[in-house]
């Protein structure tokens, strides 16, 4: 084998990112939230290949003895088709745009590309790994969280998010839509979660989760009822 080919192959093995374009690498300079930059570095994900390899920790019925359940319902004064249309077509930038939860960026497994907050104008889709910043205790604590959109079913009218396997919490969030007799829509947000810390799961997660989820649904309610 010619010597220059040997050297080239050695460089590829030594530097896995060698030869990749900037679009194939997550650009931390486009992520303003320090908590998200720290999370990406902790996960040791840099390239599109790294993000493609991320796995989820979706809740399964056989795991029920380990998981806790958080259940919350919401009402929207609009028909189910109108509500579903907005929830299924909302952009991440619109959905997580409040004081408590802010969208940072996403990686699309299907399109194999990164999408940052300044140009996140497309609906969230299955295979999107979404990173959001949680602003806790009035900003004294900021926490980066990542999850994947694993289901968006227009027939069953349900959306499912699963936490990443190596995250602080494991489990799933499912959002279901049911028509009401008065023409409004009942939204059920069901979360099965487990972190390995009984104190955190019992005392901290439910308290903060309810506020953060509530902000998400309030954002969508305003978008729907103000149309």
URGI-V155554 format. One record per backbone hydrogen bond with DSSP energy under -1.0 kcal/mol. CO is the residue of the C=O (numbers start at 0). NH is the residue of the N-H. Records with the same first field share a line. If there is no record, write none. Layout:
CO: NH, NH
This chain:
1: 5
2: 6
3: 7
4: 8
5: 9
6: 10
7: 11
8: 12
9: 13
10: 14
14: 17
16: 19
20: 23
21: 24
23: 47
26: 29
27: 30
32: 36
33: 37
34: 38
35: 39
36: 40
37: 41
38: 42
39: 44
45: 25
46: 50
47: 51
48: 52
50: 53
54: 164
56: 170
59: 62
60: 63
62: 65
67: 192
69: 190
71: 188
73: 186
75: 77, 184
78: 82
79: 83
80: 84
81: 85
82: 86
83: 87
85: 89
89: 123
90: 94
91: 95
95: 102
99: 134
100: 97
101: 132
103: 116
104: 130
105: 114
106: 128
107: 111, 112
112: 107
114: 105
115: 118
118: 120
124: 127
126: 108
127: 148
128: 106
129: 146
130: 103, 104
131: 144
132: 101
133: 142
135: 138, 140
136: 139
140: 135
142: 133
144: 131
145: 163
146: 129
147: 161
148: 126
150: 159
152: 156, 157
156: 176
157: 152
158: 174
159: 149, 150
160: 172
161: 147
162: 56
163: 166
169: 193
170: 162
171: 191
172: 160
173: 189
174: 158
175: 187
177: 185
179: 182
183: 179
184: 75
185: 177
186: 73
187: 175
188: 71
189: 173
190: 69
191: 171
192: 67
193: 169
196: 200
197: 201
198: 202
199: 203, 204
203: 207
204: 208
205: 209
207: 211
208: 212
209: 213
210: 214
211: 215
212: 216
213: 217
214: 218
215: 219
216: 220
217: 221
218: 222
219: 223
220: 224
221: 225
223: 226
